Each structure stands twice: as structure tokens, then as C-alpha cells.
Amino acid sequence: MIRKSLCVCLVCLIAQIAYPQLYKDPNAPVEKRVEDLIRRMTLQEKVEQMSMTGLGDFVHSASAYGVCDSPFDSLEKIVEQSVRAKRHARENTRLGIPPIQIAECLHGQLAYGATIFPQAIAQGSTWNPELIEKMASVIAYEASASGVDQALSPLFDLIRDARYGRNEECYAEDPYLVGEMGKAFVIGMQGNPEQTRTGIPADKLMCTAKHFAGYSLPWAGINLAPASLGEREMRTLYLYPFEKAVKEANVYSVMPSYNEVDGVPAHANHFLLTQVLRDEWNFGGYVFSDYGGISQLYNFHLIAKDKAEAAERAVTAGVDLEAARPDIYLNLVQLVQDGEIPESLIDKAVRRILTAKFKAGLFEKPYPDVADIKKRVHLPAHVELAQEIAEESVILLQNEDDLLPLDRSKLKNIAVIGPNADQVQYGDYSYTRDNKSGITVLEGIRKVVGNEVNVHYAKGCNISGLSQDGFPEAIRMAEKSDAVVVVLGGTSVILSGLGWGKGPGENEVGDPFTCGEGYDLTDINPLGVQRELLQALKKTGKPIVLVLVHGRPWSISWEKENIPAILEAWYPGERGGMAVANILFGQVNPSGRLNATIPQSVGHIPVSYDYKPSAKGINREPGTKEQAGRDYVFSSPAPLFPFGFGLSYTDFEYSGMQVSKKVFGKESVDVSVLVKNTGSRTGKEVVQFYINDKRSSVTTPVMVLKRFKKIELKPGESRRVVFSIPYIELGLWNSRMEFVTEPGEFEFMFAKSAEDIQCRQTVEYVEN
């Protein structure tokens, strides 16, 4: 054993004498730096680069691991640990290879003191990629100040089942909308793709696209459960956003999902990780395992007999790095020595990891400075952006008799009631739920009305509890008020993934966590006695505005029938209370649009706008609206609120649809529509463009979103919105699993929502 160690050291010494340290030359080409470094590395050192440890643990280890994760702590402490770990790596390890410091950055860095932006589901309902790009750039600027090199964000999963707890981390149900929002996030965080092909700019972070793929449609809505997907559906819906991330945003890293598809867990799926990702898409980054995802191959999915076989299956499939702690991949050394796998397979993975490190400038980056935290983090402009995103995310679902906006001059007293009225809710992957960190709806209303209106507050009930002891006080507050704002919703575990392997968990007031990773539901009605509270308040006869603060679509059939005004706010970030108040009193015109279809009940799941022609039942007559007692015995299959829906305090009129060519070949077609603000307020409209392939060789949805644009118009102002549609975007995956555009007729549609088509024309594609 001693002789073997001496031989390894001798080989390393000879390599260092024979070759200058080209890998330390910042002016040398990345490819040459990588190759120079790999030939100097022992097998053990290579495998360590494929492993991960904690930032604070790095300096106490004799190994030089490839990645370190940031602790869930204050920014100042993260800086201290970052400096120690990176200095130790550069100065005290044999080759001086710095680790990639990663952090969760879904809606702000997961660290005390960082700006908390609206949760991803709220980002999606803005339908404004430009805002999300700005937000991601700010998050990168803040996180890089504490030494972070890579974000484990964003998600490219789809919202397709409201029971699933991680819906709050997703942008939308539609792959095109998800792709556009996720692409904007990656470009904002990493930088312009043309630039990032050679390197990551200063103050930017590498991104991780997750979860690859088909993760968010689990069996029974349960996190980690299998997804029943055929290859055509997988490619059409679930792979499409990731392809945009790779090809159009140049994302640096991809994370496989925990689940299985067709019997193959993603961490052992060669088809996904090699055939699709690398051979078809030419992905040049590295594959970063989800935490414990490789160990699950033998202790959860049961497709490997031990850790060694799990390591072999994962690395062979294409997983380059194991998270979260050195474990399974340490077996790779013995597997190579025993001839079970070739060392060239290890070299391939290490080459990808090192390429990312050199492109990100890790060998030359200055160490973070704690003095920069106050200069760069939670700046007023960042907080203002958080509020702007929140204001654009809130969706006005209902506004009977124009109850909103509320007129302060006509109010003497207003009641603000509900379990989320005086409690901030940020969602999963946030570091706190302390009211001192943000503005509640109650506080926002008080700031807006000042001394003009008396504000009366009562909690009424807890989020999930069954006690109605707070009802009398809530009713008393309502009875002495001119209007009532009721803020209902849910609560998510802070930090990340803490729902795993535990009981339900509770927040500070004893409410079980109801959303987030590991918190799935069998019922999507309002939780606990929240509906009963609302019903009791309705009996007072006072005008009621319902505000929902939560992380998943709820079935609010009773509320739709009985409450005149409803706002969907999702988890709106640290300035969410201010955003909601500004909308309630008309200082901001709501412009959010539904990014997920709202089902009538849990029994209506799955429900989405892009259903197939046969999805609503054989009894439905073409061209007629679904009626109760036809497809379901006691219900219509129609959604409660459709995808793309959202009201405004003004009105918009569509006219003058134009198509550049009614018959076209292998070219692009320009489509346009004139949009006019016919109301009395300035407002923002989301112009949505859909297509329908009228006849096809395989079934296609009744409509598919292809473009959207959010525009702002003053009263009486008109604007023509133009989209260019390449013929290839009318394609489908045919019976031979080839992506082709088939000759035939297509319906082009401009719409306010998936159920509110404003104008349409039929065009024809012909092969040249």
C-alpha cells in the first residue's frame, strides 16, 4: 500500500516537472487548461471533483471536493466560510482547485438578509419575462457578493396537478410560457448566451435547470412518485422548456429529477441524460444530481443492489456530480480499479465540471468581502423591483359591480380579516417568515389609507385548524365596517425539502405546513375552517374582497358564486402586502394572468387548457359549451377559471387581425392584431397568441400557446402587436417520433385567455 502511494506521488511529481502549470494561466484557452489539469490529477482527485460537501466542512477535509453548498445562515457568515474554504482550496490543496459554491436562489438567495422576491408561481403570473430577467440579475448580484458561483435554480417543471406541493416553485402549466420565463431567468442570472459560451461575467452566477424531466406530474400528486408519460408527451410538454434553456439560454448545469418515467429513474436514465441532453441538444455543461438522488437508486427505487452499483448506473447514464455529501461516487475509484468502468468515463465527467469552473473564472476570482454585503444586498432598488413584480403578478379573478378598486373617500371603516392578513408568507426556499422581514396585507392597507380610514383587524381562524373561536371577533369587526378584506391561504415550510421523512410539521402558531417540497394534498378546497369563516362574514351583508395568499391553485367554487371580488396573490414576496393594498385601492391596475388552470374540484384533476379533442368526453357536441350531466354526471368538465385569465380596471378591444400569408411554406409568417384601451385607466394587457392544428397524423391539443406580449396602454391608446411564427413551430412529434411540420390547415387565434378568443383566421402550410 505504501509502495502504491509512493508510485502515485512520483507520477504526479514527474507530471508537474514535465509540464508547466498551464491550467493556472488565465490567458490560456479553457480546453487546454482543462486537459492540462486532468492529466495531473490522480483517480482519487478526479472522483473528489465529482463529489460535494458543505462550505464549512471543506477546510476540515483532506479532500478537495468539487462543490460546496452555502449554509442557510446570514450573508456575513456565508462570506466568512466562503473565504476560508476557497483560500484553503487554492493554497493548501495539492492542485489548488477551488470548489463551486452553490446556493438556492429560486426567488432570492436563501440567506438571511437577501431580498425576498415573489415565489416562482407568482413570477409566472406576471407573464413578463423582462421583469424576471431583471430579478435574476439582481439575485445574482446579491448572491455573488457572498461568494456564490452557481444557483440551483430555476425550475422548468410544469404545473399540471394542483395537489402537488412544489407547484409554487413552478412558473406555469404551459411549456412555452415556462420556457420563456425560465430562459429569461437564466439569461438574467448567467448573462447573455453569446457571452456565456466563453465565460460567466462578473457578478453573475451559473444556473441549474431542474428537474429533468417529467417530475411535476407524479402519481396521485405525491412528490417523488412515478410519472406516467409516453415519449411523445414527454418531448412535447416536459422536455420542450429544457431544450430552450440549453439551446437559447446556454444553461451551465442540469439537475435530474427524483422520479421515474416508464420504470427508469432519472438519475439512471441514459435516454434523457445522454441521448436527448447531449447527443440531440449538444448540451456542453455538467449534470448535477439532486440531493440524494443517486443513493435513491438503491434505497428507494431499488434498481441497484448497493452503493457501488448505484454509482455505476448514475455515471454511465450521464450524472457528472453527486450531491449532497461525499457518499455514492466515492465507490467510483474502486470500480475503475476493478475494471468495472473505464477511467475515461470519469475523465469525461470531470472535464465537464472543470470546464464550468474555468469558464466561471473560479481560479482567478477575488475572495468575497464582507464589506460588500451592505453595498450590494437588499438595496432600495432591489426592494422596489420585488414590489413591481408582486404588483404585476396579482390576478383579479372576479370584480362584480366594480367593487374594486375601493374608494377611500367612501369608507370610514374597513375590516381586514383572516389567517394571512397579518402574516407574511413567502413560500418554500425562503429563510424566514418573520413579519419584520416584509409587509403584510394588513400593514400595506394601513400604509395606503393612513388616517383617512379606520382599519379593524381580526385573525378569525388559523390556516388549518378547526377552531372557530375567533369567528365572533371577526364578525364584530366586519359589522362595524363599510367593507371587508378577507385574506386566506396557506403556509409553506421555510428553507428547503424539510417535508421529507417527517410528520406534517408546523409553523410558529401551530398550523401544519400546507405547501412546498414534500407537502402534497388530497383536497384543494380552502383549508381548515377558512371557508366557514368567509361564509360567516358573508352573512353580515358587508361587501367582501377575498385575497388568496398561497402556493397552489385552489378550488374556490363557492367563493366564485358568493364573493363579489377575488384577488389571487400567490406568495407575493417581502413587498406583497404593499402590492395587494395598492391594487385594492386602485393605485395599481392589476395585470396578472392565470398561469395555471383553476379546477372546479380535486376530482377534475388533471385539467389544463391544452387538452386533446377527446379529453372532455364523447358526449360533448362540437362547438357547444360543456353542460352538467353530460360528460360528468353532476358536473361540467370546464375549468373554474381558465388559463390566461385575469381582469383589469380598464377594458381592451382587439381588432384588425392580419396574417402576412394565408398559404406559406418553409418560412416565417407574421401575425398581428390591434389592441386598444377603451377604458378610463392606464392598464397592461397580456396579448396571447394560440394555434390549432386542425388535422394531424397524431392527435394534437385543441389549442397551444405560441406567443404572448404584455403591453401598457393609456386610455384611448392603440398598439399593433406583431408576432413572427416560423413554420417549424407548427410541428409535432409524429408516429415515428420525428419532429415534423405537416401540410394542412392551422387556426391562428388572438385571445385574452384560453377561453376568450378575440379573433381568428385559418392559414395553410404547404411543402415547397
C-alpha positions in Angstrom: 0.0 0.0 0.0 2.9 2.4 0.9 4.6 1.4 -2.4 1.5 2.2 -4.4 1.1 5.6 -2.7 4.7 6.4 -3.5 4.2 5.5 -7.1 1.2 7.8 -7.4 3.1 10.7 -5.8 6.1 10.0 -8.1 3.8 10.1 -11.2 2.3 13.4 -10.0 5.8 14.9 -9.4 7.0 13.9 -12.8 3.9 15.4 -14.4 4.5 18.7 -12.7 8.1 18.8 -13.7 7.5 17.8 -17.3 4.6 20.2 -17.9 4.3 23.9 -16.8 1.1 24.7 -14.9 -0.8 25.8 -17.9 -4.1 25.4 -16.1 -3.3 28.3 -13.9 -2.8 30.6 -16.8 -6.0 32.7 -17.2 -5.0 33.6 -20.8 -4.8 30.1 -22.0 -7.8 28.5 -23.8 -10.2 26.8 -21.5 -9.9 23.5 -23.3 -6.2 23.4 -22.9 -6.4 24.4 -19.2 -8.8 21.6 -18.6 -6.7 19.0 -20.3 -3.5 20.2 -18.6 -5.2 19.9 -15.2 -6.8 16.5 -15.8 -3.5 14.8 -16.7 -2.1 16.0 -13.4 -4.9 14.5 -11.3 -5.0 11.2 -9.6 -8.1 9.0 -9.9 -9.0 9.9 -6.3 -8.7 13.6 -7.0 -10.9 13.2 -10.1 -13.6 11.4 -8.1 -13.4 14.1 -5.4 -14.2 16.7 -8.1 -17.4 14.7 -8.8 -18.5 15.0 -5.1 -19.8 17.7 -2.9 -19.5 18.8 0.8 -20.6 21.7 3.0 -18.9 25.0 2.7 -18.0 24.9 6.4 -16.8 21.3 6.2 -14.4 21.9 3.3 -11.5 23.2 5.3 -11.7 20.3 7.7 -11.3 17.7 5.0 -8.2 16.3 3.4 -10.0 16.0 0.1 -10.6 18.7 -2.5 -14.2 18.3 -3.3 -15.7 19.8 -6.5 -18.7 21.6 -5.0 -19.6 23.2 -1.6 -23.1 24.2 -0.7 -23.8 27.5 1.2 -25.3 27.2 4.7 -28.7 28.6 5.5 -27.3 31.4 7.5 -26.5 35.1 7.5 -24.7 36.6 4.5 -21.8 37.6 6.7 -21.3 34.1 8.0 -21.5 32.7 4.5 -18.8 35.1 3.4 -16.6 34.0 6.2 -17.0 30.4 5.3 -16.6 31.1 1.6 -13.2 32.8 2.1 -11.9 30.1 4.4 -13.0 27.3 2.0 -11.7 28.9 -1.2 -8.4 30.1 0.3 -7.9 26.6 1.7 -8.6 25.0 -1.7 -6.3 27.4 -3.6 -3.4 27.5 -1.1 -3.5 24.2 0.9 -4.6 21.5 -1.6 -2.1 19.9 -4.0 -3.5 21.3 -7.2 -5.3 24.4 -5.9 -8.7 23.6 -7.5 -11.4 25.9 -6.0 -14.9 24.4 -5.3 -18.0 25.7 -6.9 -20.0 27.4 -4.2 -23.7 26.8 -4.8 -26.9 28.3 -3.2 -30.6 28.1 -3.6 -31.8 31.2 -5.4 -35.4 30.5 -6.6 -36.8 33.8 -5.5 -33.8 35.4 -3.8 -30.8 33.9 -2.2 -31.6 31.5 0.6 -29.7 33.5 3.2 -30.6 35.9 6.0 -30.7 39.5 4.7 -31.2 38.8 0.9 -34.1 40.4 -0.9 -37.2 38.1 -1.0 -38.9 38.2 -4.3 -42.3 36.7 -5.1 -42.3 32.9 -5.4 -41.9 31.4 -8.8 -45.6 30.7 -9.3 -46.2 34.5 -8.8 -43.3 35.3 -11.2 -45.1 33.2 -13.8 -48.4 35.0 -13.4 -46.7 38.3 -14.4 -46.3 37.0 -18.0 -43.4 39.4 -18.1 -40.1 37.8 -18.9 -38.3 41.1 -18.9 -39.1 41.6 -15.2 -37.9 38.1 -14.4 -34.6 38.7 -16.2 -34.1 41.9 -14.1 -34.9 40.0 -11.0 -32.5 37.1 -11.7 -29.8 39.7 -12.4 -30.4 41.2 -9.0 -30.3 37.9 -7.3 -27.0 37.1 -9.0 -25.6 40.4 -7.9 -26.6 39.8 -4.3 -25.6 36.2 -4.1 -22.2 36.6 -5.8 -21.3 39.1 -3.0 -21.2 36.2 -0.6 -19.1 34.0 -2.9 -21.8 32.1 -4.6 -20.8 30.7 -8.0 -23.9 28.7 -9.0 -27.6 28.8 -8.3 -29.7 25.7 -8.0 -32.4 27.5 -10.0 -34.7 27.8 -11.9 -37.3 25.1 -12.3 -38.6 24.2 -15.8 -41.3 21.9 -14.4 -45.0 22.4 -15.4 -47.9 23.0 -13.1 -50.2 20.1 -14.1 -51.6 18.8 -10.8 -52.8 21.2 -8.0 -52.3 18.5 -5.3 -48.6 18.6 -5.9 -46.8 20.7 -3.2 -44.0 22.0 -5.4 -46.4 23.8 -7.8 -45.3 27.0 -6.0 -41.8 26.6 -7.4 -43.0 26.4 -11.0 -43.8 29.1 -13.5 -46.9 27.8 -15.3 -48.7 24.8 -16.8 -47.7 25.6 -20.4 -44.3 24.6 -21.8 -43.9 27.7 -23.9 -44.6 30.1 -21.0 -42.4 28.1 -18.7 -39.6 28.1 -21.3 -39.8 31.9 -21.9 -39.9 32.7 -18.1 -37.1 30.2 -17.3 -35.0 31.4 -20.2 -35.3 35.0 -19.0 -34.2 33.9 -15.5 -31.1 32.1 -16.8 -30.1 34.9 -19.1 -30.6 37.4 -16.2 -28.6 35.3 -13.8 -25.8 34.0 -16.1 -25.6 36.7 -18.7 -26.1 37.0 -22.5 -25.7 33.5 -24.1 -23.3 34.8 -26.7 -21.0 35.9 -23.8 -21.6 32.9 -21.6 -20.4 30.5 -24.3 -16.9 31.6 -23.4 -17.3 32.6 -19.8 -19.5 33.9 -17.0 -19.4 37.7 -16.5 -18.6 39.3 -13.2 -21.5 39.4 -10.6 -23.3 36.6 -12.5 -23.9 33.0 -11.5 -24.1 29.7 -13.3 -27.7 28.3 -13.4 -29.1 24.9 -12.9 -32.2 23.8 -14.9 -34.3 21.4 -12.9 -35.9 18.9 -12.6 -35.1 16.9 -15.7 -37.7 15.6 -16.6 -41.4 14.9 -16.1 -41.2 15.5 -12.4 -44.3 17.6 -11.7 -47.0 15.1 -12.8 -46.5 12.5 -10.1 -48.8 9.6 -9.4 -51.6 10.8 -7.1 -49.9 14.2 -6.9 -47.3 12.8 -4.5 -43.7 14.2 -4.6 -41.2 11.7 -6.0 -43.9 9.3 -7.3 -43.7 7.9 -10.8 -44.8 9.9 -13.8 -46.9 8.1 -16.4 -45.7 9.7 -19.6 -45.2 8.4 -23.1 -42.2 9.7 -25.2 -44.4 12.0 -27.3 -45.9 13.7 -24.3 -42.6 13.9 -22.6 -41.0 15.6 -25.6 -43.9 17.9 -26.4 -44.5 19.1 -22.9 -41.8 18.3 -20.4 -38.6 18.4 -22.5 -39.5 21.5 -24.5 -38.7 24.1 -21.8 -35.4 22.4 -21.0 -34.4 22.5 -24.7 -34.9 26.2 -24.7 -32.8 26.5 -21.6 -30.0 24.6 -23.3 -30.1 26.0 -26.8 -31.3 29.5 -26.2 -30.0 30.4 -22.8 -26.9 28.2 -22.6 -27.6 27.0 -19.1 -24.5 25.6 -17.5 -26.0 22.8 -15.4 -28.9 20.5 -15.5 -30.3 18.6 -12.5 -32.1 15.2 -12.9 -35.4 14.7 -11.1 -36.1 12.2 -8.3 -38.9 10.4 -10.1 -39.1 7.6 -12.6 -40.6 7.6 -16.0 -41.6 4.3 -17.6 -39.7 2.4 -14.9 -36.4 4.3 -15.2 -35.4 6.8 -12.5 -34.0 10.0 -14.0 -30.6 9.5 -12.3 -30.1 6.3 -14.2 -31.8 7.4 -17.5 -29.3 7.3 -20.3 -32.0 8.3 -22.8 -32.7 11.6 -21.0 -29.2 12.4 -19.8 -27.1 11.3 -22.8 -29.2 10.7 -25.8 -31.5 13.7 -25.5 -29.5 16.1 -23.5 -26.0 15.7 -25.1 -26.5 13.8 -28.4 -29.6 15.7 -29.6 -29.2 19.1 -27.9 -25.4 19.3 -27.7 -25.5 20.3 -24.0 -22.0 21.3 -23.0 -22.5 21.8 -19.3 -22.5 19.3 -16.5 -25.2 17.2 -14.8 -25.6 18.0 -11.1 -27.5 15.3 -9.2 -30.4 16.2 -6.9 -29.6 15.8 -3.3 -29.6 12.0 -2.5 -30.8 11.3 -6.0 -28.1 8.7 -6.7 -28.5 6.9 -3.4 -32.2 6.6 -4.1 -31.3 4.2 -6.9 -30.6 1.5 -4.3 -32.5 2.6 -1.2 -35.7 4.0 -2.8 -36.2 2.9 -6.4 -34.5 -0.4 -5.7 -32.8 -0.8 -9.1 -29.3 -1.1 -7.7 -28.2 -3.7 -5.1 -25.7 -1.4 -3.4 -23.9 1.9 -3.5 -21.3 0.7 -6.0 -24.0 -0.3 -8.5 -25.9 2.9 -7.9 -22.7 4.8 -8.7 -22.1 2.8 -11.9 -25.6 3.3 -13.2 -25.6 7.0 -12.5 -22.3 7.8 -14.0 -23.0 5.6 -17.0 -26.3 7.4 -17.6 -24.6 10.8 -17.5 -24.7 12.2 -14.0 -21.4 14.1 -13.5 -21.6 15.2 -9.9 -23.2 13.8 -6.7 -25.0 15.9 -4.2 -25.2 16.5 -1.2 -22.3 14.8 0.7 -19.5 12.5 -0.4 -21.0 9.1 -0.5 -22.0 7.0 -3.5 -19.5 8.3 -6.0 -16.6 7.5 -3.7 -17.1 4.0 -4.9 -16.1 5.0 -8.4 -12.4 4.7 -7.5 -12.7 1.0 -6.8 -15.0 0.4 -9.8 -12.3 1.8 -12.1 -9.5 -0.1 -10.3 -11.6 -3.3 -10.6 -12.2 -2.7 -14.3 -15.9 -2.3 -13.9 -15.9 1.1 -15.6 -13.2 2.8 -17.7 -11.3 5.8 -16.3 -12.2 7.7 -19.5 -15.8 7.8 -18.2 -14.6 9.6 -15.0 -12.4 11.9 -17.2 -15.5 12.8 -19.2 -17.4 13.9 -16.2 -14.5 15.7 -14.6 -13.8 17.5 -17.8 -17.3 19.0 -17.8 -17.0 20.1 -14.2 -13.6 21.7 -14.7 -14.8 23.4 -17.9 -17.6 25.1 -15.9 -15.0 26.2 -13.2 -12.6 27.7 -15.7 -15.4 29.5 -17.6 -16.8 30.9 -14.4 -13.3 32.2 -13.5 -13.1 30.3 -10.2 -9.3 30.1 -10.3 -8.9 33.9 -10.6 -12.0 35.2 -8.7 -11.2 37.5 -5.8 -12.5 36.3 -2.5 -15.8 37.8 -1.3 -15.5 40.7 1.1 -18.0 41.1 4.0 -17.9 44.8 3.5 -19.6 44.4 0.1 -22.8 42.9 1.7 -24.3 46.2 2.7 -23.3 47.8 -0.6 -24.9 45.1 -2.7 -27.6 43.3 -0.9 -31.2 44.4 -0.2 -30.7 47.8 -1.8 -33.8 50.1 -2.2 -33.9 49.4 -6.0 -34.0 45.7 -5.3 -36.9 46.0 -2.9 -38.7 48.2 -5.4 -38.3 45.6 -8.1 -39.7 43.0 -5.7 -42.8 45.1 -5.3 -43.1 45.8 -9.0 -43.0 42.0 -9.7 -45.6 41.4 -7.0 -47.9 44.1 -8.4 -47.7 42.6 -11.9 -48.3 39.1 -10.5 -51.6 39.6 -8.7 -54.6 38.4 -10.7 -58.1 39.9 -10.4 -60.3 36.9 -10.8 -63.6 38.5 -10.1 -65.0 42.0 -9.7 -68.8 42.1 -9.6 -70.4 45.5 -9.8 -66.9 47.0 -10.0 -66.4 46.7 -6.2 -62.7 47.2 -6.8 -60.9 49.5 -6.6 -62.1 50.6 -3.2 -62.8 54.3 -2.9 -61.2 55.7 0.3 -63.5 58.7 0.2 -66.5 56.5 0.7 -65.0 54.4 3.5 -64.9 55.3 7.2 -64.1 51.8 8.5 -62.6 48.7 6.8 -62.1 45.3 8.3 -59.1 43.2 7.4 -59.6 39.6 8.5 -58.1 36.2 8.0 -55.1 34.0 9.0 -52.8 35.5 6.3 -54.0 39.1 6.8 -51.2 39.9 9.3 -48.7 37.3 8.4 -46.0 37.3 5.6 -45.9 34.2 3.5 -43.0 33.8 1.1 -43.2 30.1 0.2 -40.6 27.4 0.2 -36.9 28.1 -0.2 -37.0 31.3 1.8 -35.1 31.9 5.0 -37.8 33.5 7.3 -41.4 34.1 7.9 -40.9 36.9 10.4 -43.2 39.9 9.8 -40.2 42.2 10.4 -38.8 41.0 7.1 -41.7 42.2 4.9 -45.1 43.9 4.7 -48.3 42.1 5.4 -51.6 42.9 3.7 -52.8 44.5 6.9 -49.8 46.7 7.1 -50.0 47.6 3.4 -53.6 48.7 3.8 -52.8 50.8 6.8 -50.0 52.5 4.8 -52.3 53.2 1.9 -55.3 54.6 3.8 -53.3 56.4 6.5 -55.6 58.3 8.9 -58.4 58.6 6.3 -60.0 55.2 7.2 -60.2 53.2 10.4 -58.7 49.7 10.0 -60.1 46.9 12.2 -58.2 43.6 12.3 -59.2 40.1 13.4 -57.5 36.8 12.6 -60.6 34.8 12.6 -59.0 31.4 12.4 -55.8 29.6 11.8 -54.8 28.3 8.4 -55.5 24.6 9.0 -57.1 24.5 12.5 -60.7 23.6 13.1 -61.4 26.1 15.9 -64.0 28.7 15.3 -63.3 30.6 18.5 -62.1 33.6 16.5 -65.3 33.9 14.5 -67.2 36.2 16.8 -64.5 38.8 16.9 -64.1 38.7 13.2 -67.8 39.1 12.7 -67.8 42.1 15.1 -65.0 43.8 13.1 -66.9 43.2 9.9 -70.2 44.5 11.2 -68.8 47.9 12.2 -67.0 48.3 8.8 -68.0 49.5 5.4 -66.1 46.9 3.5 -64.2 43.7 4.4 -61.0 42.3 3.1 -60.5 38.7 3.9 -57.0 37.2 3.4 -57.0 33.4 3.3 -54.4 31.0 2.1 -51.7 28.5 3.1 -48.2 28.4 4.5 -45.1 26.7 3.3 -42.1 25.3 5.1 -39.1 27.7 5.0 -35.7 26.6 3.9 -36.0 23.5 1.6 -37.2 20.0 1.4 -38.0 19.8 5.1 -41.2 17.9 4.5 -39.3 14.7 3.7 -39.4 11.8 6.2 -41.1 13.8 8.9 -44.6 14.4 10.2 -46.6 17.3 8.8 -44.5 20.0 10.6 -45.9 23.2 12.0 -45.3 26.9 11.7 -45.0 29.3 14.6 -48.7 29.3 15.5 -49.2 25.5 15.2 -50.5 25.4 11.6 -49.3 22.4 9.7 -47.3 23.4 6.6 -49.6 23.0 3.6 -47.4 23.6 0.5 -43.9 23.3 -0.7 -41.5 20.4 -1.2 -42.9 17.3 0.4 -46.3 18.8 1.2 -48.9 17.4 -1.1 -52.7 17.4 -0.6 -55.7 15.3 -1.3 -58.1 18.2 -1.2 -57.6 21.6 -2.9 -60.5 23.4 -1.2 -59.7 26.2 1.3 -58.0 24.7 4.3 -59.3 24.2 7.8 -62.4 26.4 8.6 -61.3 29.3 6.3 -64.4 28.8 4.0 -66.6 28.7 7.1 -65.1 32.0 8.3 -65.9 33.5 4.9 -69.4 32.2 5.0 -70.0 33.7 8.4 -68.7 37.0 7.2 -70.9 37.0 4.2 -73.9 36.8 6.4 -73.1 40.3 7.7 -74.1 41.6 4.3 -71.0 43.7 4.0 -69.1 43.9 0.6 -66.3 41.4 0.7 -63.0 41.2 -1.1 -61.2 37.9 -1.0 -57.4 37.8 -1.2 -55.7 34.4 -1.6 -52.0 34.1 -0.4 -50.8 30.6 -1.0 -48.7 28.4 -3.3 -51.1 26.3 -5.4 -54.4 26.6 -7.3 -57.4 26.2 -5.0 -60.9 25.0 -5.9 -63.0 28.1 -4.9 -66.3 27.2 -6.5 -68.3 28.5 -3.5 -66.3 31.7 -3.4 -66.8 32.4 -7.1 -70.6 32.1 -6.6 -70.8 34.1 -3.4 -67.9 36.6 -3.1 -68.0 39.7 -5.4 -64.3 40.4 -5.7 -61.4 37.9 -5.6 -57.7 38.5 -5.9 -55.1 35.7 -6.4 -51.8 36.9 -4.9 -49.9 33.6 -4.6 -46.8 34.1 -2.4 -46.0 37.7 -3.3 -42.6 38.3 -1.6 -41.5 40.8 1.0 -43.4 43.7 -0.5 -46.5 41.6 -1.2 -48.7 43.4 1.3 -47.9 46.7 -0.3 -48.7 45.4 -3.8 -52.0 44.0 -2.7 -53.0 47.2 -1.0 -52.1 49.3 -4.0 -54.3 47.1 -6.2 -57.2 47.1 -3.7 -57.3 50.9 -3.7 -56.6 51.5 -7.4 -53.1 52.9 -7.1 -52.0 50.0 -9.3 -54.2 48.4 -12.1 -54.0 44.6 -11.8 -52.3 42.9 -14.8 -51.5 39.4 -13.6 -52.9 36.5 -15.7 -53.5 32.9 -14.6 -50.5 30.7 -15.4 -52.4 27.6 -14.3 -56.0 26.5 -14.9 -58.1 26.6 -11.8 -60.1 23.3 -11.4 -63.6 23.1 -10.0 -62.6 20.4 -7.6 -59.9 17.9 -6.9 -62.0 15.4 -8.9 -61.5 17.5 -12.1 -57.7 16.9 -12.0 -55.9 16.8 -14.4 -57.2 19.9 -16.0 -55.3 22.2 -18.5 -56.2 24.4 -21.4 -54.2 22.4 -23.9 -56.4 19.3 -23.7 -56.8 16.8 -26.6 -60.0 16.7 -28.7 -61.3 13.6 -26.9 -60.4 14.8 -23.4 -63.8 16.3 -22.5 -65.8 13.1 -23.3 -67.6 11.6 -26.2 -70.9 13.2 -25.4 -69.8 16.8 -25.8 -71.1 18.2 -29.0 -68.6 20.1 -31.1 -68.8 23.8 -30.7 -71.1 23.7 -27.7 -70.2 24.6 -24.1 -69.9 21.7 -21.7 -73.1 21.2 -19.6 -73.5 19.4 -16.3 -74.9 15.9 -16.6 -73.2 15.2 -20.0 -69.6 14.3 -19.5 -69.7 14.0 -15.7 -73.0 13.1 -14.1 -73.1 16.1 -11.8 -70.6 18.5 -13.2 -69.2 20.1 -16.3 -65.5 19.3 -17.1 -65.0 23.1 -17.7 -62.4 24.9 -15.5 -63.4 27.2 -12.8 -61.1 29.9 -14.2 -59.2 29.3 -17.5 -55.5 29.6 -18.3 -54.5 33.1 -19.2 -57.5 34.7 -17.5 -57.3 38.0 -15.5 -59.4 41.1 -15.2 -58.4 44.8 -15.2 -59.8 48.1 -14.0 -59.9 49.0 -17.7 -61.1 47.4 -20.9 -59.2 46.3 -24.0 -60.6 45.8 -27.5 -59.0 43.6 -30.2 -59.5 44.2 -33.9 -57.8 44.2 -37.3 -56.1 40.8 -37.2 -53.6 40.4 -40.1 -51.6 37.5 -41.4 -48.8 38.1 -43.8 -49.5 35.0 -45.8 -52.6 32.7 -45.8 -50.7 30.0 -47.7 -47.0 29.5 -46.9 -44.1 27.1 -47.0 -40.8 26.7 -45.1 -40.7 30.3 -43.9 -42.0 32.5 -41.1 -45.4 34.1 -41.1 -46.2 37.4 -39.4 -49.4 37.8 -37.5 -50.7 40.9 -35.8 -53.6 42.4 -34.0 -54.6 45.9 -33.0 -55.2 46.3 -29.3 -57.0 49.4 -27.9 -57.6 50.6 -24.3 -61.2 51.5 -24.4 -61.5 52.2 -20.6 -60.7 55.2 -18.5 -57.5 53.9 -16.8 -54.0 53.1 -17.9 -53.6 49.4 -17.9 -51.5 46.4 -19.0 -52.9 43.7 -21.3 -51.3 40.3 -22.0 -51.9 39.6 -25.7 -51.9 35.8 -26.2 -51.5 34.0 -29.5 -52.6 30.4 -29.9 -52.7 27.9 -32.7 -54.7 24.8 -33.5 -53.5 22.1 -35.9 -56.9 21.3 -37.5 -55.9 17.8 -38.8 -52.8 15.9 -37.9 -51.3 12.4 -38.2 -51.2 12.1 -34.4 -53.6 13.9 -32.0 -52.8 17.4 -31.0 -54.3 19.8 -28.4 -57.3 22.0 -29.3 -55.1 25.0 -28.8 -51.4 25.7 -28.0 -49.8 29.0 -26.8 -47.2 30.1 -29.2 -46.6 33.8 -28.3 -47.5 36.4 -25.7 -46.7 40.0 -25.0 -47.5 42.3 -22.1 -48.2 45.8 -23.2 -49.2 49.0 -21.4 -51.8 51.4 -22.9 -53.1 54.7 -21.8 -56.9 55.4 -22.1 -57.8 55.5 -25.8 -54.3 54.4 -26.9 -53.9 51.6 -29.6 -51.0 49.5 -30.5 -50.5 46.8 -33.1 -48.8 43.7 -31.7 -46.8 41.7 -34.2 -45.5 38.1 -33.8 -43.3 36.2 -36.3 -44.1 32.5 -36.4 -41.6 30.2 -38.1 -43.2 27.2 -39.8 -41.2 24.8 -37.7 -43.1 26.0 -34.6 -46.2 24.4 -36.1 -44.6 21.0 -35.9 -45.4 17.8 -33.9 -43.7 14.5 -33.0 -45.2 12.1 -35.5 -45.8 8.3 -35.2 -42.1 7.6 -36.0 -41.1 10.1 -33.3 -39.8 12.6 -35.8 -40.4 16.3 -35.3 -42.1 17.5 -38.5 -44.4 20.2 -39.7 -47.2 18.5 -41.6 -49.0 20.1 -44.5 -52.5 21.3 -43.7 -54.7 24.0 -42.2 -53.9 25.8 -38.9 -56.1 28.1 -37.0 -54.4 31.3 -35.7 -56.0 32.9 -32.7 -55.5 36.1 -30.6 -57.0 35.8 -27.1 -57.5 37.4 -23.7 -57.4 33.9 -22.2 -57.7 30.3 -23.4 -61.5 30.7 -23.3 -61.8 34.2 -24.6 -60.7 34.2 -28.3 -60.9 37.7 -29.7 -60.2 37.0 -33.4 -59.1 34.1 -35.6 -58.0 33.2 -39.1 -57.2 29.9 -40.9 -53.9 29.5 -42.7 -52.4 26.7 -44.7 -48.9 25.2 -44.6 -47.8 23.6 -47.9 -44.5 21.8 -48.5 -42.3 23.6 -51.1 
